[in-house]
Amino acid sequence: MVAPDGGGIAEVVLDHYVQDKPQRGKTPPEKVVLGHYDYPFLALVQDPAGLNLDSGATVTSQTETELTITRQSTDKRLQVTETWATFPEGTYEWRYTVTVSNLGDSSQLLPGLRLEAGALPPSVSPNRKASRGEAAGGAAIGLFNESKTHSFDLKSLSKLSLEKQSELAMLPTQWTAVHSKYFLFALWSFDQPLVGVDASAVPSIHQEGVPTHEYGRCRLRAILSGPVTLPPGESKTWTVGAYAGPKNYHRLHGMKNGLDTIMDMNRFFFWRPAWMGFLSRVLLDGMVWISGLFPASIGWGMGIICLTLLVKLLFWPLSHKSTVSMRRMQALQPQLKELREKYKDDPTKMYRKQQELFKEHKVSQFGGCLPMLFQIPVFFALFNTFRNAVELRHAGFLWAFDLSMPDTLAFSPSFLPIRPLALLMGATMYWQQKITPSPDPQQAKMMNMMTVFFMVLFYGMPSALTLYMTVNYVLGILQTIITRKLEARKQPA
């Protein structure tokens, strides 16, 4: 909704998304609404240094997809023309153009132009709770002609020092964005970088029955230019692209402006390689395609299960080789122990004898580890996909009401939420560790401790992740059992 008095876009209503998943017998939930009139999106900010515009505006042209207004300065020497143009329905993109014209007979010094980039809370739902899995968001900026991204959460924005604010105001910027976990406001430059940004945390919107927080929303302003001298009779134009909608990875990636990095789909340990983003995108496509083969009520859950199964089958040869290698290594432990005792005073000879033993029995020291290393990138890609995909928002499966949130049972107490998928994940992980051969008893104990750690770590994660982990461990158990039977058949020969 564009305010014709120069107020910018007061709010964006997303008809295809609701704040909370509808429940049977309850009032239908409200649509997702991004923005508020106190910090309107794509609104020109009047700089205190001298861009004093009349409060009224004249609408010079208006269609279903475009609105143009003009305003003049109080001294009638400057005229500002602003245009908001939308792209075809469903793209969530905008193009904003502002032109400043000198109507006087002498040069005019324009102050730095600033444009509101919007303000958003960490969640679009006013009823959110910290444990619901949707309380994640902040502000981010992408540096011009660089792959670096600066990110801020609500807490860090509220504590920005004056020195840091001054640094951000002079940092050449390609794009800026404020975002919740699944939605965002963003704008970017086309031909020249933004001069910098003005970032802060602002109070939350007052809503009936919801407490107002002093720092409840992330807010950004893009600095379009510094002070500019405009000769008489001349004009200067600035144009930016904008986006207001869901964090759909394919849509953001297709813009080719680096905005897709805000979703962290290319995360791989401490790095952000481009190939990881590609792998995540392929797996996301697979999940979306598979989910469409099933009824909507179980589609996304079956998409996760089938995708996990396909990945497991793809890595079956490597995993099988790893399990066989570990079983053979475990069988050699008595002989290895004898070699360590016999040659404990001669490490070089002990190493040579061990290598001879491994060669004789066709065992590789790294046979159980190297195949697993190839699966790590796929695990990260699946983790990135299930953690960020807006497609999973409000998608239910079995008892999980929403796969983007933990599968807390309705009757469980608030102080001790019962989440079956997380408990099943821990149980299947422990079972797999028990039946997986381990040549080192200390390593086996450490893995058992890791089972407890992982269950605690994933207890508050979205149920899509715990569903994937549970299915993955169940398939791992079946694979280990099958490998044992295949090896047992080879023993007589």
PyMOL commands that set and color helices and strands:
alter all, ss='L'
color gray80, all
select helices_A, chain A and resi 130-132+154-158+162-169+249-254+259-263+274-291+299-314+316-331+333-342+347-360+370-388+390-392+420-435+441-458+463-490
alter helices_A, ss='H'
color red, helices_A
select strands_A, chain A and resi 2-3+8-9+12-18+31-34+44-45+58-62+66-72+78-86+93-102+108-110+114-120+138-143+149-152+173-179+183-189+196-202+217-223+228-230+235-246
alter strands_A, ss='S'
color yellow, strands_A
deselect
rebuild
show_as cartoon
